[in-house]
Amino acid sequence: MTPSGVSRGASPAAAMLAGDAVSVAPLLLGAVLHGRGVSVRLTEVEAYLGVGEDPGSHAFRGQTPRTAPMFATPGTLYVYLSYGMHRCLNLVSGEAGSASAVLVRAGEVVAGIDEARARALAGRRPGTDGAQPRVADRDLARGPARLARALGVTLDDDGRMLGDGAVDLAPSSGPASAIATGPRVGVAHPGGGDAYPWRFWIPGDPTVSAYRPGRGVTRAR
């Protein structure tokens, strides 16, 4: 049987995304995303819910042309630009129409490290001393923009399905040995950051991004 809301043509990995984002997100820790010759083991994710449920979500006020992929079936890719320049990758979860999605925040490059490094250094100039720029291995996918760049994700991938040639997901061989949870990065809420402890990460992993609290009024990510 096909789980509710999962299309028959979807990647088998999409089945693990059939629940709402808060339930699915911790299950993705340790899973591996494959994209254009690079594989990343996920170490940090964030959950976002849908219309009227989550003030931090793009979908909070309803569907728009930008957020339409969030309302699609689980396993759909939602790719957006942050600050007009950084691509961020989300995996849509839950039933079609629920607008539930998981932002993949950070991970460890476990295959294709040379390609990931080349993508990280593309367009960067040597320093004033002529030295070539360098990126530490732990930083290649540390943060949502770096992770998307490592996988070669583009805005053209927005709305595509897992497993259709752009990005695929291999579930973890087992649950993470330990999971930490806390407020999401850069998202402020009237009830305080701890009101939405929907960021999940593997504690002690060096690839987990630095926490930055939200400031000011509630805002969509």
Secondary structure, 3 states (H helix, E strand, C coil): CCCCCCCCCCCHHHHHHCCCHHHHHHHHCCCEEEECCEEEEEEEEEEECCCCCCCCCCCCCCCCCCCHHHHCCCCEEEEEEECCCEEEEEEEECCCCCCEEEEEEEEEEEECHHHHHHHHHCCCCCCCCCCCCCCCHHHCCECHHHHHHHCCCCHHHCCCECCCCCEEEECCCCCCCCCEEECCCCCCCCCCHHHCCCEEECCCCCCCCCCCCCCCCCCCC
